[in-house]
Amino acid sequence: MAQWNAEITKMRADLEAAQSQGKAELARQLEELKQRRDAAEAELARLGEASGSAWDEMKASFDTAHDALAEGVEKARKQYTHS
């Protein structure tokens, strides 16, 4: 989570420096990443509270949120570096 928070912080700084044409797209991607991060953090918190049979279900839910966040960060990174 700390790594993704750092990525989001860096992207936020880059957004401030971006030209207005690309700024809207970077802002959209940043908002999407924050939403995915928040979802992953929520699933992680729920995972910590799960016990017994709920553990497998919660873990699968967190894995999905984690994968979505990682995919979003990678997509934004690729688009940003190719801009």
CNS distance restraints for C-alpha pairs under 8 A (distance, minus, plus):
assign (resid   1 and name CA) (resid   5 and name CA) 6.11 0.50 0.50
assign (resid   1 and name CA) (resid  37 and name CA) 7.70 0.50 0.50
assign (resid   1 and name CA) (resid  41 and name CA) 7.78 0.50 0.50
assign (resid   2 and name CA) (resid   6 and name CA) 6.16 0.50 0.50
assign (resid   3 and name CA) (resid   7 and name CA) 6.25 0.50 0.50
assign (resid   4 and name CA) (resid   8 and name CA) 6.12 0.50 0.50
assign (resid   4 and name CA) (resid  37 and name CA) 7.54 0.50 0.50
assign (resid   4 and name CA) (resid  73 and name CA) 7.53 0.50 0.50
assign (resid   5 and name CA) (resid   9 and name CA) 6.12 0.50 0.50
assign (resid   6 and name CA) (resid  10 and name CA) 6.12 0.50 0.50
assign (resid   7 and name CA) (resid  11 and name CA) 6.10 0.50 0.50
assign (resid   7 and name CA) (resid  73 and name CA) 7.64 0.50 0.50
assign (resid   8 and name CA) (resid  12 and name CA) 6.05 0.50 0.50
assign (resid   8 and name CA) (resid  30 and name CA) 6.74 0.50 0.50
assign (resid   8 and name CA) (resid  33 and name CA) 7.31 0.50 0.50
assign (resid   8 and name CA) (resid  34 and name CA) 7.37 0.50 0.50
assign (resid   9 and name CA) (resid  13 and name CA) 6.36 0.50 0.50
assign (resid  10 and name CA) (resid  14 and name CA) 6.18 0.50 0.50
assign (resid  11 and name CA) (resid  15 and name CA) 5.94 0.50 0.50
assign (resid  11 and name CA) (resid  26 and name CA) 7.89 0.50 0.50
assign (resid  11 and name CA) (resid  30 and name CA) 7.02 0.50 0.50
assign (resid  12 and name CA) (resid  16 and name CA) 6.53 0.50 0.50
assign (resid  12 and name CA) (resid  30 and name CA) 7.14 0.50 0.50
assign (resid  13 and name CA) (resid  17 and name CA) 6.79 0.50 0.50
assign (resid  14 and name CA) (resid  18 and name CA) 6.08 0.50 0.50
assign (resid  15 and name CA) (resid  23 and name CA) 6.04 0.50 0.50
assign (resid  15 and name CA) (resid  26 and name CA) 6.26 0.50 0.50
assign (resid  15 and name CA) (resid  27 and name CA) 6.85 0.50 0.50
assign (resid  16 and name CA) (resid  23 and name CA) 7.95 0.50 0.50
assign (resid  18 and name CA) (resid  22 and name CA) 6.49 0.50 0.50
assign (resid  18 and name CA) (resid  23 and name CA) 5.55 0.50 0.50
assign (resid  19 and name CA) (resid  23 and name CA) 5.88 0.50 0.50
assign (resid  20 and name CA) (resid  24 and name CA) 6.99 0.50 0.50
assign (resid  22 and name CA) (resid  26 and name CA) 6.27 0.50 0.50
assign (resid  23 and name CA) (resid  27 and name CA) 6.02 0.50 0.50
assign (resid  24 and name CA) (resid  28 and name CA) 6.22 0.50 0.50
assign (resid  25 and name CA) (resid  29 and name CA) 6.21 0.50 0.50
assign (resid  26 and name CA) (resid  30 and name CA) 5.98 0.50 0.50
assign (resid  26 and name CA) (resid  76 and name CA) 7.90 0.50 0.50
assign (resid  26 and name CA) (resid  80 and name CA) 7.74 0.50 0.50
assign (resid  27 and name CA) (resid  31 and name CA) 6.18 0.50 0.50
assign (resid  28 and name CA) (resid  32 and name CA) 6.24 0.50 0.50
assign (resid  29 and name CA) (resid  33 and name CA) 6.13 0.50 0.50
assign (resid  29 and name CA) (resid  72 and name CA) 7.95 0.50 0.50
assign (resid  29 and name CA) (resid  76 and name CA) 6.40 0.50 0.50
assign (resid  30 and name CA) (resid  34 and name CA) 6.20 0.50 0.50
assign (resid  31 and name CA) (resid  35 and name CA) 6.26 0.50 0.50
assign (resid  32 and name CA) (resid  36 and name CA) 6.24 0.50 0.50
assign (resid  32 and name CA) (resid  72 and name CA) 7.60 0.50 0.50
assign (resid  33 and name CA) (resid  37 and name CA) 6.01 0.50 0.50
assign (resid  33 and name CA) (resid  69 and name CA) 6.49 0.50 0.50
assign (resid  33 and name CA) (resid  72 and name CA) 6.03 0.50 0.50
assign (resid  33 and name CA) (resid  73 and name CA) 6.59 0.50 0.50
assign (resid  34 and name CA) (resid  38 and name CA) 6.06 0.50 0.50
assign (resid  35 and name CA) (resid  39 and name CA) 6.19 0.50 0.50
assign (resid  36 and name CA) (resid  40 and name CA) 6.16 0.50 0.50
assign (resid  36 and name CA) (resid  65 and name CA) 6.85 0.50 0.50
assign (resid  36 and name CA) (resid  68 and name CA) 6.62 0.50 0.50
assign (resid  36 and name CA) (resid  69 and name CA) 5.02 0.50 0.50
assign (resid  36 and name CA) (resid  72 and name CA) 7.73 0.50 0.50
assign (resid  37 and name CA) (resid  41 and name CA) 6.12 0.50 0.50
assign (resid  37 and name CA) (resid  66 and name CA) 7.97 0.50 0.50
assign (resid  37 and name CA) (resid  69 and name CA) 5.92 0.50 0.50
assign (resid  38 and name CA) (resid  42 and name CA) 6.12 0.50 0.50
assign (resid  39 and name CA) (resid  43 and name CA) 6.19 0.50 0.50
assign (resid  39 and name CA) (resid  65 and name CA) 6.21 0.50 0.50
assign (resid  40 and name CA) (resid  44 and name CA) 6.08 0.50 0.50
assign (resid  40 and name CA) (resid  62 and name CA) 6.22 0.50 0.50
assign (resid  40 and name CA) (resid  65 and name CA) 4.83 0.50 0.50
assign (resid  40 and name CA) (resid  66 and name CA) 5.49 0.50 0.50
assign (resid  40 and name CA) (resid  69 and name CA) 7.15 0.50 0.50
assign (resid  41 and name CA) (resid  45 and name CA) 6.19 0.50 0.50
assign (resid  42 and name CA) (resid  46 and name CA) 6.25 0.50 0.50
assign (resid  43 and name CA) (resid  47 and name CA) 5.96 0.50 0.50
assign (resid  43 and name CA) (resid  58 and name CA) 7.28 0.50 0.50
assign (resid  43 and name CA) (resid  61 and name CA) 6.73 0.50 0.50
assign (resid  43 and name CA) (resid  62 and name CA) 4.95 0.50 0.50
assign (resid  43 and name CA) (resid  65 and name CA) 7.16 0.50 0.50
assign (resid  44 and name CA) (resid  48 and name CA) 6.31 0.50 0.50
assign (resid  44 and name CA) (resid  62 and name CA) 6.04 0.50 0.50
assign (resid  45 and name CA) (resid  49 and name CA) 6.68 0.50 0.50
assign (resid  46 and name CA) (resid  50 and name CA) 6.29 0.50 0.50
assign (resid  46 and name CA) (resid  58 and name CA) 7.06 0.50 0.50
assign (resid  47 and name CA) (resid  55 and name CA) 6.81 0.50 0.50
assign (resid  47 and name CA) (resid  58 and name CA) 5.40 0.50 0.50
assign (resid  47 and name CA) (resid  59 and name CA) 6.28 0.50 0.50
assign (resid  47 and name CA) (resid  62 and name CA) 7.21 0.50 0.50
assign (resid  50 and name CA) (resid  54 and name CA) 5.76 0.50 0.50
assign (resid  50 and name CA) (resid  55 and name CA) 5.31 0.50 0.50
assign (resid  50 and name CA) (resid  58 and name CA) 6.94 0.50 0.50
assign (resid  51 and name CA) (resid  55 and name CA) 5.41 0.50 0.50
assign (resid  53 and name CA) (resid  57 and name CA) 7.53 0.50 0.50
assign (resid  54 and name CA) (resid  58 and name CA) 6.05 0.50 0.50
assign (resid  55 and name CA) (resid  59 and name CA) 5.95 0.50 0.50
assign (resid  56 and name CA) (resid  60 and name CA) 6.21 0.50 0.50
assign (resid  57 and name CA) (resid  61 and name CA) 6.30 0.50 0.50
assign (resid  58 and name CA) (resid  62 and name CA) 6.18 0.50 0.50
assign (resid  59 and name CA) (resid  63 and name CA) 6.03 0.50 0.50
assign (resid  60 and name CA) (resid  64 and name CA) 6.25 0.50 0.50
assign (resid  61 and name CA) (resid  65 and name CA) 6.40 0.50 0.50
assign (resid  62 and name CA) (resid  66 and name CA) 5.93 0.50 0.50
assign (resid  63 and name CA) (resid  67 and name CA) 6.02 0.50 0.50
assign (resid  64 and name CA) (resid  68 and name CA) 6.21 0.50 0.50
assign (resid  65 and name CA) (resid  69 and name CA) 6.23 0.50 0.50
assign (resid  66 and name CA) (resid  70 and name CA) 6.17 0.50 0.50
assign (resid  67 and name CA) (resid  71 and name CA) 6.00 0.50 0.50
assign (resid  68 and name CA) (resid  72 and name CA) 6.11 0.50 0.50
assign (resid  69 and name CA) (resid  73 and name CA) 6.20 0.50 0.50
assign (resid  70 and name CA) (resid  74 and name CA) 6.19 0.50 0.50
assign (resid  71 and name CA) (resid  75 and name CA) 6.05 0.50 0.50
assign (resid  72 and name CA) (resid  76 and name CA) 6.07 0.50 0.50
assign (resid  73 and name CA) (resid  77 and name CA) 6.00 0.50 0.50
assign (resid  74 and name CA) (resid  78 and name CA) 6.10 0.50 0.50
assign (resid  75 and name CA) (resid  79 and name CA) 6.18 0.50 0.50
assign (resid  76 and name CA) (resid  80 and name CA) 5.88 0.50 0.50
assign (resid  77 and name CA) (resid  81 and name CA) 6.07 0.50 0.50
assign (resid  78 and name CA) (resid  82 and name CA) 6.19 0.50 0.50
assign (resid  79 and name CA) (resid  83 and name CA) 6.19 0.50 0.50
